[in-house]
Amino acid sequence: MNLENINSFINQVKDLNVLIVGETIIDEFIDVSYEGQSMKSICPVFKLDGGKVIQQGGAQAIANHLYDFVKSVDVITNTSNEIVKTRYIDISDKKKHVEINKFETEKFKEINVNTAEYDVVIVADFGHGFCDKLTITDGFHLMCQTNSNNFGFNRISKWKTSRKKSVCIDLREASLQINKKIASPRENDILEIFNYELNTDNLFVTTGRAGSTYTNGKAFTSQSSYKTEVLDTIGAGDTYFAFASLSAAINFSDKLLVPSLAASLSTTWLCNEKSVTKQLLLNHASKYL
């Protein structure tokens, strides 16, 4: 890896017009302090400390990561706070102790997506129903996320009739796809996933701290994660997906390089409080030369 490769990627994506479609998720972080155990019930007691941070996650966070890299980014998403995730953070250790989710997905409407004006179309399906109401032409880049609210129900195979330019899933989502637990991303497993109802040109599988793998059905490559001091991993997969989509769109020679670097960088801040920029990416890459 060298900075010349990063600059080559930056130069190749700078004229792209990008459309992102999917749910925007509002992330709230509320500061609390632990006061002990309740004497009347078996539960911890926290005191509100007054601090509150609101961030845009989901599709809008993906867009935010790409604004500095491409010519234009448009977003088709929900228009109000239908999806809100509120996390209560202990100020002493910055750990999340409680999460409360609000979903008002019955407000989502049918959408016919016009993709004709765009070089790259990215669909971020977080499994809250927004993408289930889309009509969209083939040739997009897809993430179909499994999370605590849709585990087992938001499988990538629901998109099997649509031809994709690329698909990005994690190891758990890959295991659900082929109904087999995958402990590590071996080449034969990744190829089995690729050939099982994905209908895609490119497949990226992320494996957390272990890194990620890529195949187009013929070539197979893997990349260890770039180790860094991790503050928060929330949003790292979305960051990876954003740049994997661009990497596949331009058929970049090293498909895993920029997505892996960008995801590593995004773990150095809290959730989506910052976005990846060209300069931040280059500065982060220089640590590994």
C-alpha positions as CSV (number, residue, x, y, z in Angstrom):
1,M,0.0,0.0,0.0
2,N,1.2,3.5,-0.8
3,L,-0.2,7.0,-1.1
4,E,0.0,6.8,-4.9
5,N,-2.7,4.1,-4.9
6,I,-5.0,6.2,-2.7
7,N,-4.5,9.3,-4.9
8,S,-5.2,7.2,-8.0
9,F,-8.5,6.1,-6.4
10,I,-9.4,9.7,-5.5
11,N,-8.6,10.9,-9.1
12,Q,-10.8,8.1,-10.6
13,V,-13.9,8.9,-8.6
14,K,-13.8,12.7,-8.6
15,D,-16.2,13.1,-11.6
16,L,-18.8,10.6,-10.5
17,N,-22.5,11.5,-9.9
18,V,-23.8,9.3,-7.1
19,L,-27.3,8.5,-5.9
20,I,-27.9,6.9,-2.5
21,V,-31.2,5.3,-1.6
22,G,-32.1,4.0,1.8
23,E,-33.2,4.7,5.4
24,T,-31.7,7.6,7.3
25,I,-31.4,6.8,11.0
26,I,-31.2,9.5,13.6
27,D,-28.7,8.5,16.3
28,E,-29.1,10.3,19.7
29,F,-26.4,10.0,22.4
30,I,-27.5,11.1,25.9
31,D,-24.9,11.5,28.7
32,V,-25.7,9.8,32.0
33,S,-23.9,9.0,35.2
34,Y,-24.2,5.7,37.1
35,E,-25.6,6.1,40.6
36,G,-25.9,2.5,41.7
37,Q,-28.4,-0.3,41.9
38,S,-32.1,0.4,42.5
39,M,-33.2,-0.7,46.0
40,K,-36.7,-1.4,44.8
41,S,-36.0,-3.4,41.6
42,I,-33.1,-5.3,40.1
43,C,-31.9,-2.6,37.7
44,P,-29.1,0.0,37.5
45,V,-29.9,3.7,38.2
46,F,-28.5,6.5,36.0
47,K,-28.8,10.3,36.3
48,L,-29.2,12.5,33.2
49,D,-26.1,14.7,32.9
50,G,-27.5,17.1,30.3
51,G,-25.2,16.3,27.4
52,K,-27.0,15.2,24.2
53,V,-25.6,14.7,20.7
54,I,-27.7,14.1,17.6
55,Q,-26.2,12.5,14.4
56,Q,-27.4,11.4,11.0
57,G,-26.8,7.7,10.4
58,G,-27.8,5.2,7.7
59,A,-28.1,6.5,4.1
60,Q,-27.3,10.1,5.0
61,A,-24.1,9.0,6.8
62,I,-23.0,7.1,3.7
63,A,-23.7,10.2,1.6
64,N,-21.7,12.4,4.1
65,H,-18.6,10.1,3.6
66,L,-18.7,10.5,-0.2
67,Y,-19.3,14.3,-0.5
68,D,-15.6,15.1,-0.5
69,F,-14.7,12.5,-3.1
70,V,-17.2,12.6,-6.0
71,K,-18.7,15.3,-8.2
72,S,-22.3,15.1,-6.7
73,V,-24.3,13.1,-4.2
74,D,-28.1,12.9,-4.2
75,V,-30.0,11.1,-1.5
76,I,-33.5,9.5,-1.6
77,T,-34.5,8.8,2.0
78,N,-37.2,9.2,4.6
79,T,-38.0,12.8,5.3
80,S,-38.5,13.0,9.0
81,N,-37.6,11.2,12.2
82,E,-39.3,7.9,11.5
83,I,-36.3,5.9,12.7
84,V,-34.5,7.2,15.9
85,K,-32.0,5.2,18.0
86,T,-31.4,6.8,21.4
87,R,-28.4,5.5,23.3
88,Y,-27.6,6.4,26.9
89,I,-23.8,6.8,27.4
90,D,-22.1,6.7,30.8
91,I,-19.8,9.7,30.9
92,S,-17.3,7.9,33.1
93,D,-16.3,5.2,30.5
94,K,-18.2,6.3,27.3
95,K,-19.9,2.9,27.2
96,K,-23.5,2.4,26.0
97,H,-25.8,1.0,28.7
98,V,-29.2,1.4,27.3
99,E,-30.6,1.8,23.7
100,I,-34.2,2.7,22.9
101,N,-35.4,2.5,19.3
102,K,-38.4,4.3,17.7
103,F,-39.8,3.1,14.4
104,E,-42.6,4.8,12.5
105,T,-42.1,2.9,9.3
106,E,-45.8,2.8,8.4
107,K,-45.2,6.4,7.0
108,F,-43.0,5.0,4.2
109,K,-44.5,5.5,0.7
110,E,-44.0,3.7,-2.7
111,I,-41.0,5.3,-4.6
112,N,-40.1,4.9,-8.2
113,V,-36.4,5.7,-8.5
114,N,-35.0,7.3,-11.6
115,T,-31.4,6.3,-11.9
116,A,-30.7,7.5,-15.5
117,E,-28.7,10.6,-14.5
118,Y,-26.2,8.8,-12.2
119,D,-22.9,7.0,-12.7
120,V,-23.3,5.1,-9.4
121,V,-26.5,4.1,-7.6
122,I,-26.1,2.8,-4.0
123,V,-29.0,1.1,-2.1
124,A,-28.6,0.9,1.6
125,D,-31.2,-1.4,3.0
126,F,-31.2,-1.3,6.8
127,G,-34.3,-3.5,7.0
128,H,-36.8,-1.0,8.3
129,G,-39.1,-1.2,5.3
130,F,-38.1,1.9,3.3
131,C,-36.4,-0.2,0.6
132,D,-39.2,-2.7,0.4
133,K,-41.3,0.0,-1.3
134,L,-38.7,0.9,-4.0
135,T,-39.0,0.4,-7.7
136,I,-35.5,0.6,-9.1
137,T,-33.7,-0.5,-12.3
138,D,-30.9,-3.0,-12.2
139,G,-27.2,-2.1,-11.9
140,F,-27.0,-0.7,-8.3
141,H,-24.6,-1.4,-5.4
142,L,-26.4,-3.1,-2.5
143,M,-26.0,-3.5,1.2
144,C,-28.8,-5.5,3.0
145,Q,-28.1,-5.2,6.7
146,T,-29.0,-7.7,9.4
147,N,-29.4,-6.1,12.8
148,S,-31.2,-6.7,16.2
149,N,-34.5,-5.4,14.8
150,N,-34.6,-7.7,11.7
151,F,-32.4,-10.6,12.3
152,G,-33.2,-13.4,9.9
153,F,-35.8,-11.4,8.1
154,N,-33.7,-8.9,6.0
155,R,-31.7,-11.4,4.0
156,I,-29.8,-10.4,0.9
157,S,-31.7,-13.1,-1.1
158,K,-34.8,-10.9,-1.1
159,W,-33.0,-8.9,-3.8
160,K,-32.2,-12.0,-5.9
161,T,-34.2,-10.9,-9.0
162,S,-32.3,-7.6,-9.3
163,R,-29.0,-7.6,-11.1
164,K,-26.4,-5.8,-8.9
165,K,-23.0,-4.2,-9.7
166,S,-21.8,-5.2,-6.2
167,V,-23.1,-6.6,-2.9
168,C,-21.5,-5.9,0.5
169,I,-22.4,-8.0,3.5
170,D,-20.8,-9.1,6.8
171,L,-20.0,-12.6,7.8
172,R,-23.2,-13.1,9.8
173,E,-25.3,-12.0,6.8
174,A,-23.3,-14.3,4.6
175,S,-23.9,-17.2,6.9
176,L,-27.7,-16.5,6.8
177,Q,-27.5,-16.4,3.0
178,I,-26.3,-20.0,2.6
179,N,-27.8,-21.4,5.9
180,K,-24.4,-22.4,7.2
181,K,-22.3,-20.8,10.0
182,I,-19.1,-19.5,8.6
183,A,-16.3,-19.1,11.1
184,S,-13.7,-17.6,8.8
185,P,-13.9,-16.4,5.2
186,R,-12.3,-19.2,3.3
187,E,-12.3,-18.9,-0.5
188,N,-14.7,-21.8,-1.1
189,D,-17.2,-20.3,1.3
190,I,-17.1,-16.9,-0.3
191,L,-17.5,-18.4,-3.8
192,E,-20.5,-20.5,-2.5
193,I,-22.1,-17.3,-1.2
194,F,-21.3,-15.5,-4.5
195,N,-23.1,-18.2,-6.5
196,Y,-26.1,-18.5,-4.2
197,E,-28.9,-16.2,-5.4
198,L,-26.8,-13.0,-5.2
199,N,-27.0,-12.1,-8.9
200,T,-24.1,-9.7,-8.6
201,D,-20.8,-8.8,-10.4
202,N,-18.8,-8.2,-7.3
203,L,-19.1,-9.4,-3.7
204,F,-17.5,-7.9,-0.6
205,V,-17.7,-9.7,2.8
206,T,-16.5,-7.9,5.9
207,T,-15.3,-9.8,8.9
208,G,-14.8,-7.2,11.6
209,R,-11.3,-7.1,13.0
210,A,-10.2,-9.9,10.7
211,G,-10.6,-7.7,7.7
212,S,-12.6,-8.4,4.5
213,T,-12.7,-10.5,1.4
214,Y,-13.6,-9.9,-2.3
215,T,-14.5,-12.0,-5.3
216,N,-16.0,-11.5,-8.7
217,G,-16.6,-15.2,-9.0
218,K,-13.1,-15.8,-10.4
219,A,-10.5,-13.8,-8.5
220,F,-10.4,-14.0,-4.7
221,T,-8.6,-11.5,-2.5
222,S,-8.5,-10.8,1.2
223,Q,-7.3,-7.8,3.3
224,S,-6.5,-7.7,7.0
225,S,-8.0,-4.7,8.9
226,Y,-5.8,-1.7,9.4
227,K,-5.2,-1.7,13.2
228,T,-5.9,1.5,15.0
229,E,-7.0,2.7,18.4
230,V,-10.8,2.1,18.3
231,L,-13.3,4.4,19.9
232,D,-16.5,3.1,18.4
233,T,-17.3,0.6,15.6
234,I,-20.8,1.8,15.0
235,G,-21.0,3.0,11.3
236,A,-17.7,1.3,10.2
237,G,-19.6,-1.2,8.1
238,D,-21.6,1.6,6.4
239,T,-18.3,3.5,5.7
240,Y,-16.8,0.3,4.2
241,F,-19.8,-0.1,2.0
242,A,-19.7,3.5,0.7
243,F,-16.2,3.1,-0.6
244,A,-16.5,-0.5,-1.7
245,S,-19.3,0.7,-4.0
246,L,-17.0,3.3,-5.5
247,S,-14.2,0.7,-5.8
248,A,-16.4,-1.7,-7.7
249,A,-17.9,1.1,-9.8
250,I,-14.5,2.2,-11.2
251,N,-13.2,-1.4,-11.2
252,F,-10.3,-0.2,-9.1
253,S,-7.3,-2.5,-9.2
254,D,-7.1,-3.0,-5.4
255,K,-10.8,-3.4,-4.5
256,L,-10.2,-3.7,-0.7
257,L,-7.7,-1.0,-0.1
258,V,-9.8,2.2,0.3
259,P,-12.8,0.6,1.9
260,S,-10.6,-1.0,4.5
261,L,-8.7,2.2,5.2
262,A,-11.9,4.3,5.4
263,A,-13.6,1.8,7.8
264,S,-10.5,1.8,10.0
265,L,-10.5,5.6,10.1
266,S,-14.2,5.7,11.0
267,T,-13.6,3.7,14.2
268,T,-11.5,6.5,15.6
269,W,-14.6,8.7,16.4
270,L,-18.0,8.3,18.0
271,C,-20.5,6.8,15.6
272,N,-21.1,9.3,12.8
273,E,-19.8,12.5,14.5
274,K,-17.3,12.9,11.6
275,S,-17.1,11.9,8.0
276,V,-14.3,10.6,5.8
277,T,-12.5,13.3,3.7
278,K,-9.7,13.0,1.3
279,Q,-7.2,14.6,3.7
280,L,-8.3,12.5,6.6
281,L,-8.0,9.4,4.5
282,L,-4.5,10.2,3.3
283,N,-3.4,11.1,6.8
284,H,-4.7,7.8,8.1
285,A,-3.1,5.9,5.3
286,S,0.3,7.5,6.0
287,K,0.4,5.7,9.4
288,Y,0.7,2.3,7.6
289,L,3.5,3.2,5.1
